[in-house]
Amino acid sequence: MSISQEWKFIQEQLPDEIKRSSIDSPCADRLILFLVQAEDRRFFKHHGFDPLAIFRAIIKHTFFSSREGASTIEQQLVRVITGRYEYTIERKIREIILASRLHRIADKKSIAFTYLNIAYYGTKYQNLESILRRFNMDKNNVIPDEICAEIVARLKYPEPRIMTDKQRERIRRRVRYIIERVERYEHI
């Protein structure tokens, strides 16, 4: 599929997803805050891709042989909508191009909450509604900070069908990290 075909597909899919995502939901603002602090702190400052994060990831890979993510929330939304997950430079470039176009058809909060609504949280949790049910909640609830962090942590570490102690600990560490980031942000 060409970039123009993928863009057309995104333009067709995104408005419906945004309507279903309704940022008027009581849980939207808090979940978006946790998402931004965990995944893309410069989210409200860039236009779909983060050159600083890309540069940092290239440096770490080149000089330290370590992998670090540079995807923005827009890029993650593009990946989920297009279903393209291959590990190639070409896919990253396509994501950057498509993500940079997103701000023309949707505002930042809608993009973030749409991503949260359709993201994969684990084997049994294919979207936000299903992961909220895990915590006996829905979008009409005001969600406690600990649960916001639990939900957002599963974006990086999706919950497998059977959890091991190692996976539980990885999620626990991510939850602590996210809560600390949010607390630091709120005390600025």
C-alpha positions, 0 to 999 in steps of 0.5 A, a space after each residue: 500500500 502506498 503512503 497516499 493509499 494509507 493516508 486515504 485509509 487513515 482519513 476514512 477511519 479516523 473521523 469514526 474512531 474520534 467520534 467513538 472516542 469522545 474526549 468529553 468522557 470523565 476519564 479522558 483528561 486524566 488518561 491523556 495526561 498519563 499517556 503523554 507523561 509516559 509516552 511522549 512528553 513533548 506531544 503538545 509541542 510537535 507536529 506528529 514526530 519528535 526530531 529530538 527523540 529521533 536524534 536521541 534514538 539514533 545516537 543510542 543505537 549507533 554508539 551504545 547499541 541500545 534500542 530506544 523508542 522515538 515514536 510519538 503518540 501520532 505515530 503509534 496511532 498511525 501504526 494501530 490504524 494501518 496495522 503495520 508493525 514491521 521493524 524497518 526504516 521505511 515503516 518509520 519514515 511512512 509513520 513520520 509522514 502520516 503522523 505529521 499530517 494528522 494534525 490537519 484532521 484532528 486536534 491533539 487531545 482527540 488523537 491521544 484519546 483515540 489512540 487510547 481507545 483503540 490501542 492494544 493492552 494485552 491478550 484479553 484487552 484489545 481496547 480501552 473499554 476492555 482494559 477498563 473492565 479489568 478494573 471494574 470501570 468504564 469511560 464514565 468513571 473518574 479513574 484513580 491515578 494508580 489505575 491510569 498508570 496501570 492502563 498506560 503501562 500496558 501500552 509498553 508491556 501488554 498483558 499476556 494471557 498468563 502473567 509471570 512474576 517477571 512480567 508482573 514486576 515489569 508492569 509494576 516498575 512501569 506503573 511507578 515510573 509513570 506515577 513519578 513522571 505525573 507527580 513531577 509534572 503536576 508539581 512544576 
